[in-house]
Amino acid sequence: MTLPPKQYIINEKLEKAANMLATQPDMILSEIAELCGFCDVYYFSRLFKKHVGMTPTEYKNSFI
């Protein structure tokens, strides 16, 4: 199944964010969101939860 370009880009950003949350626990959430191309941390959190199934904080804490 092929994704529309916009959704593909969002998925790539979310995968990058997931990797950063797992490997760089000292970074704050707003910093990760910004580095992954999201201007609004609340929008990022909603998309992340929809994509991964847990909030960015829950995801981050699962690796600590």
N, C-alpha and C positions, 0 to 999 in steps of 0.2 A: 504494500500500500504506500502510495506516495503522499507526502505531506505538502500542503501549500507552503511556499517559501517563508511566509511570516511565522508559521507554526514551527517549521524546521529551525529557524533562527532562535526562537524562544526556547525550544527544547535544548539546543546546543548551549545556550546561556545557562539554563537550569542545570545541565549536566556539569558545566564548569563550576557553578556555584556549589553543587553537591560535592565535587572533588575538593574544592577549597575548604568547605565546612569539615570534611573528614580529615584533611591533612594539615590544616592550619587553625587549630582550635583557639589560638590566641587572638585571631582577628575578630573584630566585632561585626555583627550582622549587616549593619548599614554600609560598612566598608566593602564587604563581599558583594552586596547587592550593587553598589556603585561600580565596582571593578568588573562586574559581569554585564554591565550595560542597563541596569534598572535605576531609574531616577527616583522612584518611590518605593521605599522599603516595605510598605504595607501591601502594595500591588505585587511586589516580588514574593512576599510571604504567602499570599493567596495562591499565586501561580505555583510556587514550590510545593505547597501542601497538596494541591490538585495533581501535580505531576508525580510526586514521590510518595504521598500518602501520609506524611507527617509534616509538622512545622519545621522550619529550618533549625530552630532551637532544639527540638526533640531529636532531629537528625544529628545535629552536632553533638549532643549529649550522649548519643548511642555509641560514640567512638571514644568517649572519655573513660 
